Amino acid sequence: MQYTKDFNRIEKWITSLENDTGCSFRTKSARIKDGVYLLAIVRGLPGSGKSTIADYICENFECSKVEGDEFFSGAGRYTKPPVDQYLDLNKKYDAKSLDLMRKDGMVVISNPSITLSRVLVHFRTANTVSPSCKVLIIEPSTEWAQNISELKNKTVHGVQVSIIKKMAQDYFPLKQGIFPLGKKP
């Protein structure tokens, strides 16, 4: 299965975190009882497999997700809103992430998060919840993760090829794994 490597990395990182902290991150009730928080950022180009990985995390670790696509897609097509609307949508996106993190002790953010400034906003959101929050960053390792022709066929959100190409040009990989808030990827 294409995602086995990604699922195994997630399991390894979470198990290591649990061993290091002595706390369980597997269920909402355990996280709330132990007072631990985890923000999972799944980033990659449209169609690369972010949603599949985010769904795996949610199903196996009892948490909610926030998909960037729910804020930037409409009528089956991805749209790049004007700057003022973009900023407003990002505020709504960040507020939803913050609310779910406080409620569940863990939230998965599935978003291209192409710019470093957006990734850093996610770190600040986690810090608002708890300075001891941990951040997991994972990017799909699918064989098509950087293949524009495959991505355009796999994206389910109607992202146009021109936008995927632009995102690919601006894309920069981050170090993956689990990070304390004081250590940026």
N, C-alpha and C positions, 0 to 999 in steps of 0.2 A: 504494500500500500504506500502511496506517495507521501503520506503525512506521518508515517511511523517515526521517522527521524525527529520531526518536530515534537510529536507527542512524547517521545522518550526523553528529549531534552527538558521538556516542561516537568515531567515526573522527577527527573534527576535533580533539577534546580529546586523544586518544592521540597523534596525529601531532604536535601542538603540544608535548606532553610529551616525546616522543622528540627533537624538534628542540632543545628547551631543555636536555635532559640529555645528549644524545649517546648515549643508551642505548636498546636495543630493549625494548619491553614486549609484543611480539607472541607470543613463545613462552616456554614454561617454561625451556628451556635458555638462552635469551638473558638472561632475567631473572636466573637463577641465576648465569650467567657474569658479568654486569654488577653483580650484588649490588643490584638494584633491586626495590622492592616497591610494589604497588598494591592498595589495598582499594577495591572498587567497591560502593557502597551503592545499591541500587535500591529506592526507597521509593514507596509510593502505597497507595491504598485497595484492599481485596480486589476482584479482578476488573478492575483498571485496566490490566493488561498487564505487571506486574512480571516474571512468570515468562518471558514471551516475550522481554523485553529481557535478562534474566539469561541465558537460553539463548543469545541472540545473542552476548553477550560471551564466554561460555564456549566456544562453537564457533569464534569468530574470534580469540580470544586465549589459547587453550590453558590454561584454568584450571578450577577447581572452583567449585561454588556451595553455599551453605548457605541453605536455604529455611526461614523461620520457621514455615511451615505444617507442616513435618515434625515440629516439636516441639509445635505447638499444635492439631493436627487429629488426630482419631481416628475410626475407623469412618465416614469420609466426612463428618464434621461438625466444624466449628471449636468448640473449647471454651476457655473462660476458666477456667483452673485456680485453686484457692485460692492465696492469696498465698505460702504456704510452697512449694508445688509450682511456682508461677510463677517464684520466685527460683531454684529448683533447675534448672528447664528453661532459664532464661536462662544459668545457669552452664555447662550442657552445650552450649548454642548457642554461647556465647562461646569455650569450649574447642575446639570443632570448628572454628570460624572461625580461631582462632589456629594450630591444627595445620596446616590447609590452607594458610594464608598462609606459614608457615615452609617447608612442603614445596614449594609451587608458585611462590612469589614473588608470587602474586596470588590473591585469592579474591573471589567475588561474594556479597554478602549481599543476599538478596531478602526483604524484610520491610516491613510497614507502618512500623515504627520511628516510631510516632506521637509519642512523647514525646522531647523534646530530650535528656533524661537517657540514653535508650537510644542515640541517635545518638552522644552523647559517649562512651558505653562503647565503641562501635565505634572511635572515634578512639583511645581508650586501648589497645585491642587492637592496633591498627596500630602504635602507639608502642612496645609491648612487643616487636614484631618488629624494628622499626628506626625510630629517630627521623627518618630521612630518607624514610620511607614517604610516598607520596602517596595521597590519598583522592579518588576520583571519586564524585560524588553525582549521580544522575539520577532524575527522576520521570517516569513515562509522560505523554506529551502526547496520548494518545488522546482522541478527542472525547467519550468516555463516562467519563473519569477521575474526574469528580465527580458523575456522574448516578446517583443511588441505584438507580432502577429498572433501569437497564442493568447496573450493577455486580452486583446480586443475580442477574441472569440469566447473567452472565459468570463469576462466581467458581466455580472448580472444587473448592473446598475446603469447601463447605457452610456458608459464613459466613452467619449469619442476618441478615435485614434490620435488626433492632434493633441488632445489633453494628456493622453497616456505618454506620448512622445515627450511632451514638455516636462511632465512629472519625472520621466526616466532621466532626462538631462539634468534635472535639479536634484535627483535622488542621491543621497549619500548613506552608506551603510553605517550602522551604529554597532558598538560592542553589544553583544547579547548576553543575557544572564540576569541575575538578581542583584540589585544595587541598593545600598542604603541611600537615604536622601542626600547625604553630604557628598556622595561620589557620583558625578554625572558620567554618562556613557561617552 
